């Protein structure tokens, strides 16, 4: 039993080490800042890992946007619009963002 727990711990640790993070995905051109205030896949057929990453990041962003909206008396769409503008400013050269018409642009 102890040996099996050790294997699970090693497997869990390895999975986390191998997982791609948002900055790595952006640097590889797999993910970009969408014009919705969230992140989205730049490629047409993202891997399961990238789709999962996008879901997790957008879930955290939505929770954060909702808190900001409530605390500042704004609508969620107002907050996402402001977040999009900030995200564009913070996008590093060589990373992708989506312009107002929905096209992916490399900064």
Secondary structure in CASP SS format (residue, H / E / C, confidence):
PFRMAT SS
TARGET T0000
AUTHOR 0000-0000-0000
METHOD secondary structure of the structure
MODEL  1
X C 1.00
X H 1.00
X H 1.00
X H 1.00
X H 1.00
X H 1.00
X H 1.00
X H 1.00
X H 1.00
X H 1.00
X H 1.00
X H 1.00
X H 1.00
X H 1.00
X H 1.00
X H 1.00
X H 1.00
X H 1.00
X C 1.00
X C 1.00
X C 1.00
X H 1.00
X H 1.00
X H 1.00
X H 1.00
X H 1.00
X H 1.00
X C 1.00
X C 1.00
X C 1.00
X E 1.00
X E 1.00
X E 1.00
X C 1.00
X C 1.00
X C 1.00
X C 1.00
X C 1.00
X E 1.00
X E 1.00
X E 1.00
X C 1.00
X C 1.00
X C 1.00
X C 1.00
X C 1.00
X C 1.00
X H 1.00
X H 1.00
X H 1.00
X H 1.00
X H 1.00
X H 1.00
X H 1.00
X H 1.00
X H 1.00
X H 1.00
X H 1.00
X H 1.00
X H 1.00
X H 1.00
X H 1.00
X H 1.00
X H 1.00
X H 1.00
X H 1.00
X H 1.00
X H 1.00
X H 1.00
X H 1.00
X H 1.00
X H 1.00
X C 1.00
X C 1.00
X C 1.00
X H 1.00
X H 1.00
X H 1.00
X H 1.00
X H 1.00
X H 1.00
X H 1.00
X H 1.00
X H 1.00
X H 1.00
X H 1.00
X H 1.00
X H 1.00
X H 1.00
X H 1.00
X C 1.00
X C 1.00
X C 1.00
X C 1.00
X C 1.00
X E 1.00
X E 1.00
X E 1.00
X C 1.00
X C 1.00
X C 1.00
X C 1.00
X C 1.00
X E 1.00
X E 1.00
X E 1.00
X C 1.00
END
